[in-house]
Protein backbone atom coordinates (compact mmCIF):
# COMPACT_ATOMS: atom_id res chain seq x y z
CA UNK A 1 0.00 0.00 0.00
CA UNK A 2 1.36 3.41 -0.96
CA UNK A 3 1.81 5.85 1.92
CA UNK A 4 0.36 9.31 1.29
CA UNK A 5 2.55 12.27 2.23
CA UNK A 6 1.12 14.97 4.44
CA UNK A 7 1.38 18.14 2.34
CA UNK A 8 0.33 21.62 3.45
CA UNK A 9 -2.57 23.33 1.66
CA UNK A 10 -1.52 25.24 -1.44
CA UNK A 11 -0.59 28.90 -1.01
CA UNK A 12 1.69 31.49 -2.58
CA UNK A 13 3.36 34.28 -0.62
CA UNK A 14 5.43 36.59 -2.80
CA UNK A 15 7.19 39.72 -1.52
CA UNK A 16 8.13 42.69 -3.72
CA UNK A 17 8.35 40.47 -6.84
CA UNK A 18 11.75 39.30 -5.53
CA UNK A 19 11.23 36.39 -3.14
CA UNK A 20 8.56 34.11 -1.85
CA UNK A 21 7.36 30.76 -0.69
CA UNK A 22 4.91 28.27 -2.11
CA UNK A 23 3.22 25.46 -0.16
CA UNK A 24 1.26 22.46 -1.38
CA UNK A 25 4.04 21.54 -3.84
CA UNK A 26 4.23 17.84 -4.70
CA UNK A 27 7.03 17.98 -7.28
CA UNK A 28 9.46 20.34 -9.01
CA UNK A 29 9.00 19.42 -12.66
CA UNK A 30 11.58 21.79 -14.16
CA UNK A 31 13.44 24.97 -13.36
CA UNK A 32 15.98 27.37 -14.80
CA UNK A 33 16.69 31.07 -14.37
CA UNK A 34 13.69 32.13 -16.46
CA UNK A 35 10.98 29.64 -15.43
CA UNK A 36 9.94 27.22 -12.72
CA UNK A 37 7.28 24.53 -13.21
CA UNK A 38 5.79 23.05 -10.05
CA UNK A 39 3.20 20.33 -9.58
CA UNK A 40 0.95 21.51 -6.74
CA UNK A 41 -2.17 20.31 -4.97
CA UNK A 42 -4.09 22.71 -7.26
CA UNK A 43 -2.48 21.76 -10.59
CA UNK A 44 0.67 22.66 -12.49
CA UNK A 45 2.00 26.12 -11.58
CA UNK A 46 4.27 27.94 -14.03
CA UNK A 47 6.35 30.86 -12.77
CA UNK A 48 8.12 33.06 -15.33
CA UNK A 49 10.72 35.69 -14.54
CA UNK A 50 14.42 36.48 -14.39
CA UNK A 51 17.22 35.13 -12.21
CA UNK A 52 14.89 32.62 -10.52
CA UNK A 53 16.56 30.36 -7.97
CA UNK A 54 15.26 27.72 -5.58
CA UNK A 55 16.53 28.65 -2.13
CA UNK A 56 15.01 25.86 -0.05
CA UNK A 57 13.06 22.79 -1.04
CA UNK A 58 11.24 20.38 1.28
CA UNK A 59 8.92 18.11 -0.69
CA UNK A 60 8.02 16.11 2.43
CA UNK A 61 6.37 19.27 3.76
CA UNK A 62 5.44 20.53 0.27
CA UNK A 63 7.38 23.79 0.62
CA UNK A 64 9.52 25.70 -1.87
CA UNK A 65 11.27 29.04 -1.37
CA UNK A 66 12.26 31.03 -4.45
CA UNK A 67 14.20 34.20 -5.14
CA UNK A 68 14.39 36.26 -8.32
CA UNK A 69 12.23 38.65 -10.30
CA UNK A 70 8.82 37.06 -10.96
CA UNK A 71 6.82 38.35 -13.93
CA UNK A 72 3.93 35.87 -13.99
CA UNK A 73 2.27 32.98 -12.20
CA UNK A 74 -0.12 30.77 -14.16
CA UNK A 75 -1.84 27.45 -13.61
CA UNK A 76 -1.94 24.89 -16.37
CA UNK A 77 -5.01 22.69 -16.45
CA UNK A 78 -7.47 22.06 -13.66
CA UNK A 79 -6.93 20.65 -10.19
CA UNK A 80 -8.00 17.01 -10.45
CA UNK A 81 -7.58 14.59 -7.54
CA UNK A 82 -3.81 14.19 -7.30
CA UNK A 83 -2.59 10.57 -7.32
CA UNK A 84 1.07 9.64 -7.65
CA UNK A 85 3.90 11.60 -9.17
CA UNK A 86 3.82 13.32 -12.55
CA UNK A 87 6.04 10.56 -13.93
CA UNK A 88 3.60 7.86 -12.79
CA UNK A 89 0.62 9.76 -14.25
CA UNK A 90 2.41 10.15 -17.61
CA UNK A 91 2.96 6.41 -17.82
CA UNK A 92 -0.70 5.53 -17.18
C-alpha positions as CSV (number, residue, x, y, z in Angstrom):
1,X,0.0,0.0,0.0
2,X,1.4,3.4,-1.0
3,X,1.8,5.8,1.9
4,X,0.4,9.3,1.3
5,X,2.6,12.3,2.2
6,X,1.1,15.0,4.4
7,X,1.4,18.1,2.3
8,X,0.3,21.6,3.4
9,X,-2.6,23.3,1.7
10,X,-1.5,25.2,-1.4
11,X,-0.6,28.9,-1.0
12,X,1.7,31.5,-2.6
13,X,3.4,34.3,-0.6
14,X,5.4,36.6,-2.8
15,X,7.2,39.7,-1.5
16,X,8.1,42.7,-3.7
17,X,8.4,40.5,-6.8
18,X,11.7,39.3,-5.5
19,X,11.2,36.4,-3.1
20,X,8.6,34.1,-1.8
21,X,7.4,30.8,-0.7
22,X,4.9,28.3,-2.1
23,X,3.2,25.5,-0.2
24,X,1.3,22.5,-1.4
25,X,4.0,21.5,-3.8
26,X,4.2,17.8,-4.7
27,X,7.0,18.0,-7.3
28,X,9.5,20.3,-9.0
29,X,9.0,19.4,-12.7
30,X,11.6,21.8,-14.2
31,X,13.4,25.0,-13.4
32,X,16.0,27.4,-14.8
33,X,16.7,31.1,-14.4
34,X,13.7,32.1,-16.5
35,X,11.0,29.6,-15.4
36,X,9.9,27.2,-12.7
37,X,7.3,24.5,-13.2
38,X,5.8,23.1,-10.0
39,X,3.2,20.3,-9.6
40,X,1.0,21.5,-6.7
41,X,-2.2,20.3,-5.0
42,X,-4.1,22.7,-7.3
43,X,-2.5,21.8,-10.6
44,X,0.7,22.7,-12.5
45,X,2.0,26.1,-11.6
46,X,4.3,27.9,-14.0
47,X,6.4,30.9,-12.8
48,X,8.1,33.1,-15.3
49,X,10.7,35.7,-14.5
50,X,14.4,36.5,-14.4
51,X,17.2,35.1,-12.2
52,X,14.9,32.6,-10.5
53,X,16.6,30.4,-8.0
54,X,15.3,27.7,-5.6
55,X,16.5,28.7,-2.1
56,X,15.0,25.9,0.0
57,X,13.1,22.8,-1.0
58,X,11.2,20.4,1.3
59,X,8.9,18.1,-0.7
60,X,8.0,16.1,2.4
61,X,6.4,19.3,3.8
62,X,5.4,20.5,0.3
63,X,7.4,23.8,0.6
64,X,9.5,25.7,-1.9
65,X,11.3,29.0,-1.4
66,X,12.3,31.0,-4.5
67,X,14.2,34.2,-5.1
68,X,14.4,36.3,-8.3
69,X,12.2,38.6,-10.3
70,X,8.8,37.1,-11.0
71,X,6.8,38.4,-13.9
72,X,3.9,35.9,-14.0
73,X,2.3,33.0,-12.2
74,X,-0.1,30.8,-14.2
75,X,-1.8,27.4,-13.6
76,X,-1.9,24.9,-16.4
77,X,-5.0,22.7,-16.4
78,X,-7.5,22.1,-13.7
79,X,-6.9,20.6,-10.2
80,X,-8.0,17.0,-10.4
81,X,-7.6,14.6,-7.5
82,X,-3.8,14.2,-7.3
83,X,-2.6,10.6,-7.3
84,X,1.1,9.6,-7.7
85,X,3.9,11.6,-9.2
86,X,3.8,13.3,-12.5
87,X,6.0,10.6,-13.9
88,X,3.6,7.9,-12.8
89,X,0.6,9.8,-14.2
90,X,2.4,10.1,-17.6
91,X,3.0,6.4,-17.8
92,X,-0.7,5.5,-17.2
